[in-house]
Amino acid sequence: MKTSWNELRLIEDYLSAAAEPADQVLFEARLILQPDLKNSVYWQKRTYSLIQQYGRQQLRSEIVKVHETLFTAPEHQLFRHKILRFFRK
């Protein structure tokens, strides 16, 4: 089923809790009555989860690169020793 832009906006508002409480209740009623809508909400949640996981992986990758640069490059040797001394105390 193709999701319309209006339906997508409603799903977004529902998931982000940006909708008014009355609209939230109305949307939850639509979820009960429309199985396709419930399916669309599931896949939107799943998409958010995948995007979040990807962002975390990207951040970890960047942290590893910074760590490798700071702790292996000769020009950062003084910094490396200061950090190691800090954690020995």
Backbone atoms as SQL, in Angstrom:
CREATE TABLE atoms (id INTEGER PRIMARY KEY, chain TEXT, resi INTEGER, resn TEXT, atom TEXT, x REAL, y REAL, z REAL);
INSERT INTO atoms VALUES
  (1, 'A', 1, 'MET', 'N', 0.827, -1.172, 0.000),
  (2, 'A', 1, 'MET', 'CA', 0.000, 0.000, 0.000),
  (3, 'A', 1, 'MET', 'C', 0.877, 1.243, 0.000),
  (4, 'A', 2, 'LYS', 'N', 0.525, 2.204, -0.810),
  (5, 'A', 2, 'LYS', 'CA', 1.249, 3.458, -0.870),
  (6, 'A', 2, 'LYS', 'C', 0.722, 4.385, 0.215),
  (7, 'A', 3, 'THR', 'N', 1.626, 4.947, 0.980),
  (8, 'A', 3, 'THR', 'CA', 1.247, 5.848, 2.057),
  (9, 'A', 3, 'THR', 'C', 1.153, 7.266, 1.509),
  (10, 'A', 4, 'SER', 'N', 0.054, 7.954, 1.777),
  (11, 'A', 4, 'SER', 'CA', -0.112, 9.330, 1.312),
  (12, 'A', 4, 'SER', 'C', 0.694, 10.273, 2.203),
  (13, 'A', 5, 'TRP', 'N', 0.950, 11.463, 1.666),
  (14, 'A', 5, 'TRP', 'CA', 1.695, 12.460, 2.442),
  (15, 'A', 5, 'TRP', 'C', 0.921, 12.855, 3.700),
  (16, 'A', 6, 'ASN', 'N', -0.378, 12.962, 3.590),
  (17, 'A', 6, 'ASN', 'CA', -1.183, 13.324, 4.763),
  (18, 'A', 6, 'ASN', 'C', -1.108, 12.242, 5.830),
  (19, 'A', 7, 'GLU', 'N', -1.195, 11.007, 5.383),
  (20, 'A', 7, 'GLU', 'CA', -1.101, 9.900, 6.332),
  (21, 'A', 7, 'GLU', 'C', 0.284, 9.864, 6.976),
  (22, 'A', 8, 'LEU', 'N', 1.297, 10.103, 6.188),
  (23, 'A', 8, 'LEU', 'CA', 2.659, 10.125, 6.712),
  (24, 'A', 8, 'LEU', 'C', 2.823, 11.236, 7.752),
  (25, 'A', 9, 'ARG', 'N', 2.243, 12.387, 7.480),
  (26, 'A', 9, 'ARG', 'CA', 2.301, 13.495, 8.430),
  (27, 'A', 9, 'ARG', 'C', 1.598, 13.121, 9.736),
  (28, 'A', 10, 'LEU', 'N', 0.454, 12.458, 9.630),
  (29, 'A', 10, 'LEU', 'CA', -0.266, 12.018, 10.829),
  (30, 'A', 10, 'LEU', 'C', 0.553, 11.006, 11.623),
  (31, 'A', 11, 'ILE', 'N', 1.197, 10.091, 10.912),
  (32, 'A', 11, 'ILE', 'CA', 2.044, 9.096, 11.585),
  (33, 'A', 11, 'ILE', 'C', 3.209, 9.782, 12.285),
  (34, 'A', 12, 'GLU', 'N', 3.833, 10.723, 11.600),
  (35, 'A', 12, 'GLU', 'CA', 4.948, 11.471, 12.183),
  (36, 'A', 12, 'GLU', 'C', 4.508, 12.194, 13.452),
  (37, 'A', 13, 'ASP', 'N', 3.382, 12.876, 13.372),
  (38, 'A', 13, 'ASP', 'CA', 2.873, 13.598, 14.545),
  (39, 'A', 13, 'ASP', 'C', 2.567, 12.637, 15.687),
  (40, 'A', 14, 'TYR', 'N', 2.004, 11.495, 15.352),
  (41, 'A', 14, 'TYR', 'CA', 1.662, 10.502, 16.373),
  (42, 'A', 14, 'TYR', 'C', 2.918, 9.957, 17.051),
  (43, 'A', 15, 'LEU', 'N', 3.903, 9.590, 16.248),
  (44, 'A', 15, 'LEU', 'CA', 5.122, 9.003, 16.812),
  (45, 'A', 15, 'LEU', 'C', 5.958, 10.015, 17.594),
  (46, 'A', 16, 'SER', 'N', 5.918, 11.254, 17.171),
  (47, 'A', 16, 'SER', 'CA', 6.718, 12.271, 17.860),
  (48, 'A', 16, 'SER', 'C', 5.936, 12.952, 18.984),
  (49, 'A', 17, 'ALA', 'N', 4.695, 12.558, 19.166),
  (50, 'A', 17, 'ALA', 'CA', 3.807, 13.135, 20.185),
  (51, 'A', 17, 'ALA', 'C', 3.607, 14.630, 19.961),
  (52, 'A', 18, 'ALA', 'N', 3.667, 15.054, 18.693),
  (53, 'A', 18, 'ALA', 'CA', 3.465, 16.469, 18.359),
  (54, 'A', 18, 'ALA', 'C', 1.991, 16.804, 18.195),
  (55, 'A', 19, 'ALA', 'N', 1.168, 15.793, 18.069),
  (56, 'A', 19, 'ALA', 'CA', -0.268, 16.025, 17.872),
  (57, 'A', 19, 'ALA', 'C', -0.938, 16.367, 19.194),
  (58, 'A', 20, 'GLU', 'N', -2.066, 17.027, 19.081),
  (59, 'A', 20, 'GLU', 'CA', -2.875, 17.337, 20.259),
  (60, 'A', 20, 'GLU', 'C', -3.383, 16.025, 20.861),
  (61, 'A', 21, 'PRO', 'N', -3.654, 15.991, 22.167),
  (62, 'A', 21, 'PRO', 'CA', -4.153, 14.763, 22.791),
  (63, 'A', 21, 'PRO', 'C', -5.405, 14.195, 22.117),
  (64, 'A', 22, 'ALA', 'N', -6.297, 15.060, 21.701),
  (65, 'A', 22, 'ALA', 'CA', -7.518, 14.587, 21.028),
  (66, 'A', 22, 'ALA', 'C', -7.172, 13.929, 19.693),
  (67, 'A', 23, 'ASP', 'N', -6.206, 14.510, 18.986),
  (68, 'A', 23, 'ASP', 'CA', -5.779, 13.926, 17.718),
  (69, 'A', 23, 'ASP', 'C', -5.065, 12.588, 17.934),
  (70, 'A', 24, 'GLN', 'N', -4.326, 12.480, 19.038),
  (71, 'A', 24, 'GLN', 'CA', -3.657, 11.221, 19.376),
  (72, 'A', 24, 'GLN', 'C', -4.694, 10.115, 19.574),
  (73, 'A', 25, 'VAL', 'N', -5.744, 10.433, 20.318),
  (74, 'A', 25, 'VAL', 'CA', -6.802, 9.446, 20.584),
  (75, 'A', 25, 'VAL', 'C', -7.502, 9.060, 19.287),
  (76, 'A', 26, 'LEU', 'N', -7.772, 10.040, 18.463),
  (77, 'A', 26, 'LEU', 'CA', -8.417, 9.776, 17.173),
  (78, 'A', 26, 'LEU', 'C', -7.534, 8.884, 16.299),
  (79, 'A', 27, 'PHE', 'N', -6.241, 9.162, 16.305),
  (80, 'A', 27, 'PHE', 'CA', -5.320, 8.353, 15.514),
  (81, 'A', 27, 'PHE', 'C', -5.258, 6.921, 16.041),
  (82, 'A', 28, 'GLU', 'N', -5.253, 6.758, 17.366),
  (83, 'A', 28, 'GLU', 'CA', -5.244, 5.416, 17.951),
  (84, 'A', 28, 'GLU', 'C', -6.504, 4.646, 17.577),
  (85, 'A', 29, 'ALA', 'N', -7.625, 5.332, 17.482),
  (86, 'A', 29, 'ALA', 'CA', -8.860, 4.686, 17.034),
  (87, 'A', 29, 'ALA', 'C', -8.724, 4.246, 15.573),
  (88, 'A', 30, 'ARG', 'N', -8.121, 5.097, 14.752),
  (89, 'A', 30, 'ARG', 'CA', -7.889, 4.728, 13.352),
  (90, 'A', 30, 'ARG', 'C', -6.961, 3.517, 13.253),
  (91, 'A', 31, 'LEU', 'N', -5.987, 3.419, 14.171),
  (92, 'A', 31, 'LEU', 'CA', -5.086, 2.261, 14.180),
  (93, 'A', 31, 'LEU', 'C', -5.865, 0.963, 14.394),
  (94, 'A', 32, 'ILE', 'N', -6.866, 1.031, 15.253),
  (95, 'A', 32, 'ILE', 'CA', -7.678, -0.156, 15.537),
  (96, 'A', 32, 'ILE', 'C', -8.527, -0.526, 14.317),
  (97, 'A', 33, 'LEU', 'N', -9.057, 0.476, 13.656),
  (98, 'A', 33, 'LEU', 'CA', -9.977, 0.235, 12.539),
  (99, 'A', 33, 'LEU', 'C', -9.281, -0.038, 11.202),
  (100, 'A', 34, 'GLN', 'N', -8.047, 0.417, 11.054),
  (101, 'A', 34, 'GLN', 'CA', -7.348, 0.289, 9.770),
  (102, 'A', 34, 'GLN', 'C', -6.040, -0.487, 9.941),
  (103, 'A', 35, 'PRO', 'N', -6.053, -1.782, 9.646),
  (104, 'A', 35, 'PRO', 'CA', -4.834, -2.599, 9.796),
  (105, 'A', 35, 'PRO', 'C', -3.669, -2.094, 8.941),
  (106, 'A', 36, 'ASP', 'N', -3.968, -1.530, 7.767),
  (107, 'A', 36, 'ASP', 'CA', -2.894, -1.009, 6.918),
  (108, 'A', 36, 'ASP', 'C', -2.186, 0.168, 7.578),
  (109, 'A', 37, 'LEU', 'N', -2.928, 0.975, 8.283),
  (110, 'A', 37, 'LEU', 'CA', -2.336, 2.111, 8.988),
  (111, 'A', 37, 'LEU', 'C', -1.416, 1.613, 10.095),
  (112, 'A', 38, 'LYS', 'N', -1.873, 0.589, 10.793),
  (113, 'A', 38, 'LYS', 'CA', -1.048, 0.002, 11.854),
  (114, 'A', 38, 'LYS', 'C', 0.255, -0.532, 11.265),
  (115, 'A', 39, 'ASN', 'N', 0.171, -1.137, 10.103),
  (116, 'A', 39, 'ASN', 'CA', 1.352, -1.645, 9.411),
  (117, 'A', 39, 'ASN', 'C', 2.290, -0.495, 9.018),
  (118, 'A', 40, 'SER', 'N', 1.725, 0.590, 8.535),
  (119, 'A', 40, 'SER', 'CA', 2.527, 1.758, 8.157),
  (120, 'A', 40, 'SER', 'C', 3.252, 2.342, 9.366),
  (121, 'A', 41, 'VAL', 'N', 2.564, 2.400, 10.508),
  (122, 'A', 41, 'VAL', 'CA', 3.183, 2.911, 11.737),
  (123, 'A', 41, 'VAL', 'C', 4.332, 1.993, 12.155),
  (124, 'A', 42, 'TYR', 'N', 4.118, 0.689, 12.067),
  (125, 'A', 42, 'TYR', 'CA', 5.174, -0.263, 12.413),
  (126, 'A', 42, 'TYR', 'C', 6.422, -0.007, 11.560),
  (127, 'A', 43, 'TRP', 'N', 6.231, 0.124, 10.254),
  (128, 'A', 43, 'TRP', 'CA', 7.381, 0.305, 9.370),
  (129, 'A', 43, 'TRP', 'C', 8.041, 1.668, 9.560),
  (130, 'A', 44, 'GLN', 'N', 7.279, 2.662, 9.935),
  (131, 'A', 44, 'GLN', 'CA', 7.877, 3.973, 10.211),
  (132, 'A', 44, 'GLN', 'C', 8.733, 3.896, 11.472),
  (133, 'A', 45, 'LYS', 'N', 8.229, 3.209, 12.499),
  (134, 'A', 45, 'LYS', 'CA', 9.020, 3.011, 13.720),
  (135, 'A', 45, 'LYS', 'C', 10.295, 2.240, 13.411),
  (136, 'A', 46, 'ARG', 'N', 10.159, 1.218, 12.588),
  (137, 'A', 46, 'ARG', 'CA', 11.314, 0.389, 12.208),
  (138, 'A', 46, 'ARG', 'C', 12.345, 1.239, 11.455),
  (139, 'A', 47, 'THR', 'N', 11.877, 2.113, 10.587),
  (140, 'A', 47, 'THR', 'CA', 12.770, 3.003, 9.848),
  (141, 'A', 47, 'THR', 'C', 13.515, 3.926, 10.802),
  (142, 'A', 48, 'TYR', 'N', 12.812, 4.509, 11.762),
  (143, 'A', 48, 'TYR', 'CA', 13.464, 5.360, 12.754),
  (144, 'A', 48, 'TYR', 'C', 14.540, 4.594, 13.510),
  (145, 'A', 49, 'SER', 'N', 14.244, 3.370, 13.870),
  (146, 'A', 49, 'SER', 'CA', 15.201, 2.546, 14.597),
  (147, 'A', 49, 'SER', 'C', 16.456, 2.305, 13.769),
  (148, 'A', 50, 'LEU', 'N', 16.280, 1.982, 12.503),
  (149, 'A', 50, 'LEU', 'CA', 17.431, 1.745, 11.628),
  (150, 'A', 50, 'LEU', 'C', 18.264, 3.008, 11.433),
  (151, 'A', 51, 'ILE', 'N', 17.598, 4.144, 11.289),
  (152, 'A', 51, 'ILE', 'CA', 18.316, 5.407, 11.139),
  (153, 'A', 51, 'ILE', 'C', 19.115, 5.721, 12.399),
  (154, 'A', 52, 'GLN', 'N', 18.526, 5.469, 13.550),
  (155, 'A', 52, 'GLN', 'CA', 19.209, 5.712, 14.815),
  (156, 'A', 52, 'GLN', 'C', 20.429, 4.792, 14.954),
  (157, 'A', 53, 'GLN', 'N', 20.269, 3.525, 14.609),
  (158, 'A', 53, 'GLN', 'CA', 21.395, 2.597, 14.670),
  (159, 'A', 53, 'GLN', 'C', 22.514, 3.018, 13.727),
  (160, 'A', 54, 'TYR', 'N', 22.150, 3.453, 12.534),
  (161, 'A', 54, 'TYR', 'CA', 23.141, 3.905, 11.570),
  (162, 'A', 54, 'TYR', 'C', 23.894, 5.123, 12.111),
  (163, 'A', 55, 'GLY', 'N', 23.170, 6.054, 12.698),
  (164, 'A', 55, 'GLY', 'CA', 23.806, 7.238, 13.278),
  (165, 'A', 55, 'GLY', 'C', 24.780, 6.869, 14.384),
  (166, 'A', 56, 'ARG', 'N', 24.402, 5.917, 15.209),
  (167, 'A', 56, 'ARG', 'CA', 25.298, 5.461, 16.285),
  (168, 'A', 56, 'ARG', 'C', 26.549, 4.805, 15.719),
  (169, 'A', 57, 'GLN', 'N', 26.391, 4.005, 14.677),
  (170, 'A', 57, 'GLN', 'CA', 27.546, 3.365, 14.050),
  (171, 'A', 57, 'GLN', 'C', 28.486, 4.412, 13.452),
  (172, 'A', 58, 'GLN', 'N', 27.906, 5.437, 12.825),
  (173, 'A', 58, 'GLN', 'CA', 28.716, 6.505, 12.248),
  (174, 'A', 58, 'GLN', 'C', 29.492, 7.234, 13.346),
  (175, 'A', 59, 'LEU', 'N', 28.832, 7.522, 14.464),
  (176, 'A', 59, 'LEU', 'CA', 29.481, 8.206, 15.571),
  (177, 'A', 59, 'LEU', 'C', 30.605, 7.355, 16.142),
  (178, 'A', 60, 'ARG', 'N', 30.355, 6.068, 16.327),
  (179, 'A', 60, 'ARG', 'CA', 31.407, 5.172, 16.821),
  (180, 'A', 60, 'ARG', 'C', 32.601, 5.163, 15.880),
  (181, 'A', 61, 'SER', 'N', 32.324, 5.123, 14.588),
  (182, 'A', 61, 'SER', 'CA', 33.384, 5.123, 13.594),
  (183, 'A', 61, 'SER', 'C', 34.230, 6.397, 13.698),
  (184, 'A', 62, 'GLU', 'N', 33.580, 7.529, 13.844),
  (185, 'A', 62, 'GLU', 'CA', 34.304, 8.794, 13.980),
  (186, 'A', 62, 'GLU', 'C', 35.132, 8.824, 15.258),
  (187, 'A', 63, 'ILE', 'N', 34.592, 8.303, 16.350),
  (188, 'A', 63, 'ILE', 'CA', 35.319, 8.258, 17.620),
  (189, 'A', 63, 'ILE', 'C', 36.556, 7.382, 17.492),
  (190, 'A', 64, 'VAL', 'N', 36.426, 6.252, 16.819),
  (191, 'A', 64, 'VAL', 'CA', 37.570, 5.359, 16.623),
  (192, 'A', 64, 'VAL', 'C', 38.650, 6.060, 15.802),
  (193, 'A', 65, 'LYS', 'N', 38.254, 6.793, 14.767),
  (194, 'A', 65, 'LYS', 'CA', 39.235, 7.514, 13.942),
  (195, 'A', 65, 'LYS', 'C', 39.978, 8.561, 14.767),
  (196, 'A', 66, 'VAL', 'N', 39.249, 9.299, 15.591),
  (197, 'A', 66, 'VAL', 'CA', 39.881, 10.316, 16.442),
  (198, 'A', 66, 'VAL', 'C', 40.817, 9.641, 17.431),
  (199, 'A', 67, 'HIS', 'N', 40.376, 8.561, 18.025),
  (200, 'A', 67, 'HIS', 'CA', 41.212, 7.820, 18.976),
  (201, 'A', 67, 'HIS', 'C', 42.501, 7.347, 18.313),
  (202, 'A', 68, 'GLU', 'N', 42.379, 6.768, 17.133),
  (203, 'A', 68, 'GLU', 'CA', 43.561, 6.289, 16.427),
  (204, 'A', 68, 'GLU', 'C', 44.510, 7.435, 16.103),
  (205, 'A', 69, 'THR', 'N', 43.963, 8.555, 15.696),
  (206, 'A', 69, 'THR', 'CA', 44.813, 9.705, 15.371),
  (207, 'A', 69, 'THR', 'C', 45.535, 10.226, 16.600),
  (208, 'A', 70, 'LEU', 'N', 44.814, 10.378, 17.699),
  (209, 'A', 70, 'LEU', 'CA', 45.415, 10.947, 18.899),
  (210, 'A', 70, 'LEU', 'C', 46.389, 10.005, 19.603),
  (211, 'A', 71, 'PHE', 'N', 46.155, 8.728, 19.503),
  (212, 'A', 71, 'PHE', 'CA', 46.986, 7.796, 20.257),
  (213, 'A', 71, 'PHE', 'C', 48.016, 7.052, 19.413),
  (214, 'A', 72, 'THR', 'N', 48.093, 7.331, 18.133),
  (215, 'A', 72, 'THR', 'CA', 49.118, 6.684, 17.317),
  (216, 'A', 72, 'THR', 'C', 50.020, 7.674, 16.591),
  (217, 'A', 73, 'ALA', 'N', 49.552, 8.866, 16.322),
  (218, 'A', 73, 'ALA', 'CA', 50.354, 9.849, 15.588),
  (219, 'A', 73, 'ALA', 'C', 51.458, 10.403, 16.489),
  (220, 'A', 74, 'PRO', 'N', 52.683, 10.467, 15.984),
  (221, 'A', 74, 'PRO', 'CA', 53.805, 10.952, 16.792),
  (222, 'A', 74, 'PRO', 'C', 53.628, 12.401, 17.270),
  (223, 'A', 75, 'GLU', 'N', 52.973, 13.235, 16.486),
  (224, 'A', 75, 'GLU', 'CA', 52.810, 14.636, 16.884),
  (225, 'A', 75, 'GLU', 'C', 51.877, 14.811, 18.079),
  (226, 'A', 76, 'HIS', 'N', 51.150, 13.770, 18.444),
  (227, 'A', 76, 'HIS', 'CA', 50.233, 13.836, 19.588),
  (228, 'A', 76, 'HIS', 'C', 50.771, 13.062, 20.798),
  (229, 'A', 77, 'GLN', 'N', 52.056, 12.795, 20.798),
  (230, 'A', 77, 'GLN', 'CA', 52.651, 11.997, 21.878),
  (231, 'A', 77, 'GLN', 'C', 52.515, 12.693, 23.229),
  (232, 'A', 78, 'LEU', 'N', 52.738, 13.995, 23.306),
  (233, 'A', 78, 'LEU', 'CA', 52.607, 14.734, 24.559),
  (234, 'A', 78, 'LEU', 'C', 51.170, 14.655, 25.082),
  (235, 'A', 79, 'PHE', 'N', 50.216, 14.841, 24.201),
  (236, 'A', 79, 'PHE', 'CA', 48.811, 14.738, 24.590),
  (237, 'A', 79, 'PHE', 'C', 48.500, 13.343, 25.122),
  (238, 'A', 80, 'ARG', 'N', 48.987, 12.327, 24.423),
  (239, 'A', 80, 'ARG', 'CA', 48.753, 10.934, 24.832),
  (240, 'A', 80, 'ARG', 'C', 49.281, 10.701, 26.238),
  (241, 'A', 81, 'HIS', 'N', 50.485, 11.194, 26.540),
  (242, 'A', 81, 'HIS', 'CA', 51.072, 11.003, 27.875),
  (243, 'A', 81, 'HIS', 'C', 50.269, 11.746, 28.948),
  (244, 'A', 82, 'LYS', 'N', 49.783, 12.944, 28.630),
  (245, 'A', 82, 'LYS', 'CA', 48.973, 13.691, 29.593),
  (246, 'A', 82, 'LYS', 'C', 47.684, 12.937, 29.922),
  (247, 'A', 83, 'ILE', 'N', 47.056, 12.407, 28.911),
  (248, 'A', 83, 'ILE', 'CA', 45.807, 11.661, 29.120),
  (249, 'A', 83, 'ILE', 'C', 46.069, 10.401, 29.939),
  (250, 'A', 84, 'LEU', 'N', 47.102, 9.674, 29.597),
  (251, 'A', 84, 'LEU', 'CA', 47.410, 8.447, 30.340),
  (252, 'A', 84, 'LEU', 'C', 47.768, 8.747, 31.791),
  (253, 'A', 85, 'ARG', 'N', 48.483, 9.844, 32.052),
  (254, 'A', 85, 'ARG', 'CA', 48.793, 10.222, 33.425),
  (255, 'A', 85, 'ARG', 'C', 47.517, 10.583, 34.190),
  (256, 'A', 86, 'PHE', 'N', 46.608, 11.241, 33.518),
  (257, 'A', 86, 'PHE', 'CA', 45.350, 11.637, 34.143),
  (258, 'A', 86, 'PHE', 'C', 44.581, 10.418, 34.649),
  (259, 'A', 87, 'PHE', 'N', 44.604, 9.331, 33.884),
  (260, 'A', 87, 'PHE', 'CA', 43.844, 8.142, 34.277),
  (261, 'A', 87, 'PHE', 'C', 44.605, 7.226, 35.225),
  (262, 'A', 88, 'ARG', 'N', 45.889, 7.454, 35.417),
  (263, 'A', 88, 'ARG', 'CA', 46.658, 6.650, 36.384),
  (264, 'A', 88, 'ARG', 'C', 46.417, 7.091, 37.809),
  (265, 'A', 89, 'LYS', 'N', 45.995, 8.329, 37.992),
  (266, 'A', 89, 'LYS', 'CA', 45.835, 8.878, 39.348),
  (267, 'A', 89, 'LYS', 'C', 44.681, 8.270, 40.068);
